[in-house]
């Protein structure tokens, strides 16, 4: 009897070890590939540099003062600086929302979607927590402004979003700003239903190809389907270099090499201030899925884990800084538990360095960024 029990225990131990090994293998598998270079990829020309020492100081500052894994700065569509794994597809986290804003500008111009369409007209509901008549009156514009008035648990929420969620029914659509993943995720659903394209396919054809992105593929958009809402979250992986090319479209009124990729009117409309933001420096307003810093005349895309992009229309410049939060379930879990984070202030300093390097010196010269 003892021999049989020992044998059962041994077999049980082997099975448990096997299951653990299988689990580690599965969670270690990359959800997306590193990405081969696209056939249509283009190489950017070097942007003119007026003061090389600021580029050198930026390269010294990156590993010493910041925790970013990749950094790219473009000026007038040319490459000003690049550091780290700039061609590695990385999870954009909430930067995905600004990418979706660009797609909406094209979809609206092509007649797929109207800003004044309501959720009721679009057939949008939530089977898990059905919407009320008032909630169904929210428009596409309300969702783009994050003012839907629909306060339902959503995929991909951070703790602060959950803690700050208003009571359901407490605000009518359009009345109140709440940074709401339900709005953002449903915008992804609406886009795919109305265009008949996946977000990955549309971005690849409408934006990646015209701008000569190096590694972005349709398969770099994946989905998370939780059980507490009908609407899944879309997740976009994109390299720092490709993200910077997207930013150039907003810095140059939607054009790339003279070709209008995103309508100029949409670039203006989507970066207008629709909500005042307090206690979140440097942000002071929110547009259509963009954060605004009106004092410095720049707009931001911002994501968890240190995913940042500054679009500076005054200087026709884009500055991107990224952290690699992982491409497998295991890597992403480890980053969430032990990972680093980048600071917006670091990117602001790097932005100043790039301005100094490419334009006439400021007067008086600002040296605070290098201390």
Order of alpha helices (4+ residues) and beta strands (2+ residues): alpha-alpha-beta-beta-beta-alpha-alpha-alpha-alpha-alpha-alpha-alpha-beta-beta-alpha-beta-beta-alpha-beta-beta-beta-beta-beta-beta-alpha-alpha
